[in-house]
């Protein structure tokens, strides 16, 4: 499944939402394969030390979606192998590194869709996350404002 409508060129969003230029959702067996391989490559090349706080976040995960900037969205199978939370893995010290995007895969997908599939980079999703552990909140002020602005009603 690939979904990536681009907002019109002169389309302006307010405040924290201003950088969002397209909705994006890419999920397929190939996407999982590439995201997991990318996660493993980042560990090997840059984040091998599980004792390092930053590196540790990359370990015991299963990448399933790659962000356009080289980051990875992953299932934290180290936290819960049967119903893992979804976390963001940043390769360049992004603000979202280690943030929980959903308590479960189902919750992440549902809430991502309810905010209009805002995109995969952390700076596109964080405006919809009240804090680093809450996940995407489809009822937060930014989500309501974003849906209203793009004409998505539910």
GIJO-V598629 format. One record per residue. N is the residue number from 1. SS is DSSP state (H for helix, E for strand, L for the rest). NEAR is the number of other ideal C-beta (glycine too) atoms within 8 Angstrom. Layout:
n:N ss:SS near:NEAR
n:N ss:SS near:NEAR
This chain:
n:1 ss:L near:6
n:2 ss:E near:7
n:3 ss:E near:9
n:4 ss:L near:9
n:5 ss:L near:6
n:6 ss:E near:6
n:7 ss:L near:10
n:8 ss:L near:5
n:9 ss:L near:3
n:10 ss:L near:4
n:11 ss:L near:6
n:12 ss:L near:5
n:13 ss:L near:10
n:14 ss:L near:7
n:15 ss:H near:7
n:16 ss:H near:7
n:17 ss:H near:12
n:18 ss:H near:8
n:19 ss:H near:7
n:20 ss:L near:11
n:21 ss:L near:5
n:22 ss:E near:9
n:23 ss:L near:12
n:24 ss:E near:12
n:25 ss:E near:12
n:26 ss:E near:12
n:27 ss:L near:10
n:28 ss:L near:8
n:29 ss:H near:5
n:30 ss:H near:6
n:31 ss:H near:12
n:32 ss:H near:13
n:33 ss:H near:8
n:34 ss:H near:9
n:35 ss:H near:15
n:36 ss:H near:11
n:37 ss:H near:9
n:38 ss:H near:12
n:39 ss:H near:15
n:40 ss:H near:9
n:41 ss:H near:8
n:42 ss:H near:13
n:43 ss:H near:12
n:44 ss:H near:7
n:45 ss:H near:6
n:46 ss:L near:8
n:47 ss:L near:13
n:48 ss:L near:7
n:49 ss:L near:7
n:50 ss:L near:7
n:51 ss:L near:5
n:52 ss:L near:8
n:53 ss:H near:5
n:54 ss:H near:8
n:55 ss:H near:14
n:56 ss:H near:10
n:57 ss:L near:11
n:58 ss:L near:10
n:59 ss:L near:10
n:60 ss:L near:6
n:61 ss:L near:14
n:62 ss:E near:10
n:63 ss:E near:16
n:64 ss:E near:12
n:65 ss:E near:12
n:66 ss:E near:14
n:67 ss:L near:11
n:68 ss:L near:7
n:69 ss:L near:7
n:70 ss:L near:8
n:71 ss:L near:16
n:72 ss:E near:15
n:73 ss:E near:15
n:74 ss:E near:14
n:75 ss:E near:11
n:76 ss:L near:13
n:77 ss:L near:10
n:78 ss:L near:7
n:79 ss:L near:7
n:80 ss:L near:8
n:81 ss:L near:5
n:82 ss:L near:4
n:83 ss:L near:5
n:84 ss:L near:13
n:85 ss:L near:13
n:86 ss:E near:15
n:87 ss:E near:14
n:88 ss:E near:15
n:89 ss:E near:16
n:90 ss:L near:11
n:91 ss:L near:10
n:92 ss:L near:7
n:93 ss:L near:5
n:94 ss:L near:13
n:95 ss:L near:8
n:96 ss:L near:12
n:97 ss:L near:12
n:98 ss:L near:8
n:99 ss:L near:13
n:100 ss:E near:12
n:101 ss:E near:14
n:102 ss:E near:15
n:103 ss:L near:7
n:104 ss:L near:10
n:105 ss:H near:11
n:106 ss:H near:7
n:107 ss:H near:11
n:108 ss:H near:14
n:109 ss:H near:10
n:110 ss:H near:9
n:111 ss:H near:14
n:112 ss:H near:14
n:113 ss:H near:9
n:114 ss:H near:10
n:115 ss:L near:13
n:116 ss:L near:10
n:117 ss:L near:10
n:118 ss:E near:13
n:119 ss:L near:10
n:120 ss:L near:13
n:121 ss:L near:11
n:122 ss:H near:14
n:123 ss:H near:9
n:124 ss:H near:12
n:125 ss:H near:16
n:126 ss:H near:11
n:127 ss:H near:11
n:128 ss:H near:14
n:129 ss:E near:13
n:130 ss:L near:5
n:131 ss:L near:5
n:132 ss:L near:7
n:133 ss:L near:6
n:134 ss:L near:8
n:135 ss:L near:14
n:136 ss:E near:13
n:137 ss:L near:11
n:138 ss:L near:10
n:139 ss:L near:5
n:140 ss:L near:9
n:141 ss:H near:5
n:142 ss:H near:11
n:143 ss:H near:14
n:144 ss:H near:9
n:145 ss:H near:10
n:146 ss:H near:16
n:147 ss:H near:13
n:148 ss:H near:8
n:149 ss:H near:9
n:150 ss:H near:9
n:151 ss:L near:5
n:152 ss:L near:7
n:153 ss:L near:4
n:154 ss:L near:4
